[in-house]
Amino acid sequence: MRKIVTAIMGTISGLVLLFSYHTSTNNEAATVTGGTDTGNTDDNQSATSTPNAGESSGPAPSATAEPSSSSTSSSGSSSTSGTYAGDAVQTRWGTVQVQITVKNGKITSADAIQYPNENRRDQQINAYAIPLLNAEAVDAQSANIDTISGATVTSDGYLQSLQSAIDNAHL
């Protein structure tokens, strides 16, 4: 009887310790270009990135955002249209950069213009994850989307770059 009670108490203690363990935050997705605002409110801002020489981890990045904005007098708010590139975010597996197209203040498309694809495994994972992330970004109209299981690092970089693009579009 004493062994059973000891075994149960040991199991309960182990479970309590396991569930109370706090994991560290993800600091692997560091922004390459930085996300600080320089105070420039000009609508013709550009989001640029400079990939490391010799590294090609995706399609050639579109380095400039070409916003065009118009104002609507019916609601009194400005409506934004144009294409905006987010910051290039360096992850453990490579650089991730997102570009969004905005029409009348709504995200009409989101595309990962740079993502890890140097090896076969990266290509396989991202062939599945990137279209899902693009679709979720358009559906959510924000960077508040779920990460893709199996592509967590890429998803985290995607979310940071997407938020940067949304910030550049002033949405």
C-alpha beads as a LAMMPS data file, in Angstrom:
LAMMPS data file: protein, C-alpha beads

171 atoms
170 bonds

1 atom types
1 bond types

-500.0 500.0 xlo xhi
-500.0 500.0 ylo yhi
-500.0 500.0 zlo zhi

Masses

1 110.0

Atoms # bond

1 1 1 0.000 0.000 0.000
2 1 1 2.851 2.371 0.843
3 1 1 4.505 1.760 -2.566
4 1 1 1.281 2.584 -4.425
5 1 1 0.829 5.882 -2.565
6 1 1 4.484 6.782 -3.164
7 1 1 4.166 5.981 -6.880
8 1 1 0.999 8.074 -7.239
9 1 1 2.521 11.022 -5.354
10 1 1 5.677 10.811 -7.471
11 1 1 3.610 10.797 -10.661
12 1 1 1.551 13.780 -9.535
13 1 1 4.688 15.687 -8.511
14 1 1 6.294 14.952 -11.876
15 1 1 3.221 16.170 -13.760
16 1 1 3.062 19.368 -11.717
17 1 1 6.719 20.081 -12.477
18 1 1 6.233 19.278 -16.162
19 1 1 3.243 21.581 -16.591
20 1 1 4.800 24.422 -14.611
21 1 1 7.927 24.527 -16.815
22 1 1 8.064 27.820 -18.718
23 1 1 9.573 27.659 -22.176
24 1 1 11.642 30.510 -23.514
25 1 1 10.275 32.982 -26.038
26 1 1 11.242 32.709 -29.687
27 1 1 14.119 35.108 -30.270
28 1 1 15.286 33.360 -33.426
29 1 1 13.279 35.496 -35.826
30 1 1 15.280 38.715 -35.634
31 1 1 14.430 41.520 -38.000
32 1 1 17.176 42.150 -40.534
33 1 1 16.236 45.707 -41.431
34 1 1 14.921 46.821 -38.069
35 1 1 11.451 47.991 -37.288
36 1 1 11.997 51.456 -35.911
37 1 1 10.013 54.397 -37.189
38 1 1 12.099 57.318 -38.362
39 1 1 9.208 59.715 -38.084
40 1 1 8.864 60.018 -41.859
41 1 1 5.169 60.273 -42.665
42 1 1 5.636 60.548 -46.424
43 1 1 3.361 58.116 -48.247
44 1 1 6.173 57.231 -50.642
45 1 1 8.246 55.389 -48.035
46 1 1 10.093 52.323 -49.151
47 1 1 10.829 49.119 -47.301
48 1 1 14.220 47.856 -48.353
49 1 1 16.293 44.877 -47.490
50 1 1 19.830 43.877 -48.191
51 1 1 20.325 40.125 -48.173
52 1 1 23.769 38.835 -47.272
53 1 1 26.091 38.480 -50.230
54 1 1 26.115 34.972 -51.608
55 1 1 22.869 33.972 -49.933
56 1 1 19.886 33.262 -52.080
57 1 1 17.119 31.885 -49.937
58 1 1 14.167 32.712 -52.139
59 1 1 12.980 34.611 -55.140
60 1 1 14.587 37.999 -55.638
61 1 1 13.052 40.389 -53.122
62 1 1 11.033 43.353 -54.191
63 1 1 12.948 46.036 -52.384
64 1 1 10.545 48.946 -52.607
65 1 1 7.007 49.561 -51.597
66 1 1 5.051 51.617 -54.062
67 1 1 2.101 52.986 -52.162
68 1 1 -0.513 55.168 -53.689
69 1 1 -3.096 56.548 -51.379
70 1 1 -6.355 58.287 -51.944
71 1 1 -8.776 59.950 -49.598
72 1 1 -12.474 59.353 -49.474
73 1 1 -14.629 62.226 -48.361
74 1 1 -17.668 60.080 -47.569
75 1 1 -16.223 58.538 -44.413
76 1 1 -13.601 61.134 -43.617
77 1 1 -10.852 58.502 -43.382
78 1 1 -8.084 57.831 -45.823
79 1 1 -8.117 54.648 -47.796
80 1 1 -4.817 53.115 -48.756
81 1 1 -3.978 51.304 -51.974
82 1 1 -0.701 49.940 -53.277
83 1 1 1.912 47.249 -52.808
84 1 1 3.933 47.159 -49.598
85 1 1 6.930 44.984 -48.746
86 1 1 7.582 44.081 -45.131
87 1 1 10.961 43.888 -43.469
88 1 1 13.153 40.930 -44.391
89 1 1 13.215 38.776 -41.261
90 1 1 16.191 36.484 -40.643
91 1 1 15.150 33.132 -39.179
92 1 1 17.189 30.076 -38.269
93 1 1 16.506 28.548 -41.704
94 1 1 16.770 31.680 -43.846
95 1 1 15.219 35.033 -44.649
96 1 1 11.465 35.549 -44.885
97 1 1 9.895 38.625 -46.488
98 1 1 6.234 39.298 -47.217
99 1 1 4.653 41.690 -49.698
100 1 1 1.006 42.715 -49.489
101 1 1 -1.263 44.354 -52.026
102 1 1 -3.821 46.731 -50.569
103 1 1 -6.876 48.129 -52.308
104 1 1 -9.212 50.598 -50.584
105 1 1 -7.683 49.836 -47.200
106 1 1 -8.099 46.047 -47.460
107 1 1 -5.423 43.423 -48.044
108 1 1 -6.240 41.811 -51.393
109 1 1 -3.177 39.575 -51.599
110 1 1 -0.192 38.539 -49.530
111 1 1 2.872 36.904 -51.035
112 1 1 6.071 35.611 -49.493
113 1 1 8.624 37.106 -51.865
114 1 1 11.567 35.641 -49.999
115 1 1 11.634 32.448 -47.953
116 1 1 13.978 29.527 -47.197
117 1 1 14.227 27.141 -50.160
118 1 1 17.883 26.137 -50.321
119 1 1 17.362 22.458 -49.665
120 1 1 14.745 19.901 -50.517
121 1 1 13.227 19.859 -47.024
122 1 1 12.772 23.658 -47.009
123 1 1 11.138 23.464 -50.429
124 1 1 8.775 20.729 -49.291
125 1 1 7.762 22.506 -46.080
126 1 1 7.326 25.922 -47.658
127 1 1 5.463 24.610 -50.709
128 1 1 2.807 23.594 -48.206
129 1 1 3.059 26.407 -45.637
130 1 1 3.473 29.581 -47.722
131 1 1 0.161 29.298 -49.659
132 1 1 -1.674 28.659 -46.384
133 1 1 -0.042 31.649 -44.706
134 1 1 -0.818 33.857 -47.723
135 1 1 -4.491 32.826 -47.691
136 1 1 -4.813 33.248 -43.919
137 1 1 -3.307 36.744 -44.073
138 1 1 -5.879 37.852 -46.649
139 1 1 -8.742 36.239 -44.732
140 1 1 -7.708 37.721 -41.366
141 1 1 -6.785 41.171 -42.755
142 1 1 -4.104 41.252 -40.055
143 1 1 -1.020 39.440 -38.802
144 1 1 -3.131 37.670 -36.195
145 1 1 -2.985 34.265 -37.892
146 1 1 -2.016 30.790 -36.778
147 1 1 1.419 29.342 -37.384
148 1 1 1.650 26.294 -39.602
149 1 1 2.580 23.083 -37.819
150 1 1 5.885 21.804 -39.142
151 1 1 6.847 25.262 -40.406
152 1 1 6.910 27.136 -37.118
153 1 1 10.144 29.059 -37.713
154 1 1 9.093 30.163 -41.197
155 1 1 5.625 31.033 -39.878
156 1 1 7.084 33.221 -37.128
157 1 1 9.267 35.084 -39.628
158 1 1 6.283 35.421 -41.976
159 1 1 4.149 36.937 -39.208
160 1 1 6.824 39.503 -38.319
161 1 1 7.337 40.518 -41.937
162 1 1 3.567 40.616 -42.541
163 1 1 3.091 42.923 -39.554
164 1 1 5.853 45.156 -40.913
165 1 1 4.130 45.323 -44.321
166 1 1 0.816 46.156 -42.635
167 1 1 2.560 48.891 -40.639
168 1 1 4.122 50.264 -43.837
169 1 1 0.641 50.394 -45.389
170 1 1 -0.664 52.242 -42.305
171 1 1 -3.524 49.766 -41.888

Bonds

1 1 1 2
2 1 2 3
3 1 3 4
4 1 4 5
5 1 5 6
6 1 6 7
7 1 7 8
8 1 8 9
9 1 9 10
10 1 10 11
11 1 11 12
12 1 12 13
13 1 13 14
14 1 14 15
15 1 15 16
16 1 16 17
17 1 17 18
18 1 18 19
19 1 19 20
20 1 20 21
21 1 21 22
22 1 22 23
23 1 23 24
24 1 24 25
25 1 25 26
26 1 26 27
27 1 27 28
28 1 28 29
29 1 29 30
30 1 30 31
31 1 31 32
32 1 32 33
33 1 33 34
34 1 34 35
35 1 35 36
36 1 36 37
37 1 37 38
38 1 38 39
39 1 39 40
40 1 40 41
41 1 41 42
42 1 42 43
43 1 43 44
44 1 44 45
45 1 45 46
46 1 46 47
47 1 47 48
48 1 48 49
49 1 49 50
50 1 50 51
51 1 51 52
52 1 52 53
53 1 53 54
54 1 54 55
55 1 55 56
56 1 56 57
57 1 57 58
58 1 58 59
59 1 59 60
60 1 60 61
61 1 61 62
62 1 62 63
63 1 63 64
64 1 64 65
65 1 65 66
66 1 66 67
67 1 67 68
68 1 68 69
69 1 69 70
70 1 70 71
71 1 71 72
72 1 72 73
73 1 73 74
74 1 74 75
75 1 75 76
76 1 76 77
77 1 77 78
78 1 78 79
79 1 79 80
80 1 80 81
81 1 81 82
82 1 82 83
83 1 83 84
84 1 84 85
85 1 85 86
86 1 86 87
87 1 87 88
88 1 88 89
89 1 89 90
90 1 90 91
91 1 91 92
92 1 92 93
93 1 93 94
94 1 94 95
95 1 95 96
96 1 96 97
97 1 97 98
98 1 98 99
99 1 99 100
100 1 100 101
101 1 101 102
102 1 102 103
103 1 103 104
104 1 104 105
105 1 105 106
106 1 106 107
107 1 107 108
108 1 108 109
109 1 109 110
110 1 110 111
111 1 111 112
112 1 112 113
113 1 113 114
114 1 114 115
115 1 115 116
116 1 116 117
117 1 117 118
118 1 118 119
119 1 119 120
120 1 120 121
121 1 121 122
122 1 122 123
123 1 123 124
124 1 124 125
125 1 125 126
126 1 126 127
127 1 127 128
128 1 128 129
129 1 129 130
130 1 130 131
131 1 131 132
132 1 132 133
133 1 133 134
134 1 134 135
135 1 135 136
136 1 136 137
137 1 137 138
138 1 138 139
139 1 139 140
140 1 140 141
141 1 141 142
142 1 142 143
143 1 143 144
144 1 144 145
145 1 145 146
146 1 146 147
147 1 147 148
148 1 148 149
149 1 149 150
150 1 150 151
151 1 151 152
152 1 152 153
153 1 153 154
154 1 154 155
155 1 155 156
156 1 156 157
157 1 157 158
158 1 158 159
159 1 159 160
160 1 160 161
161 1 161 162
162 1 162 163
163 1 163 164
164 1 164 165
165 1 165 166
166 1 166 167
167 1 167 168
168 1 168 169
169 1 169 170
170 1 170 171
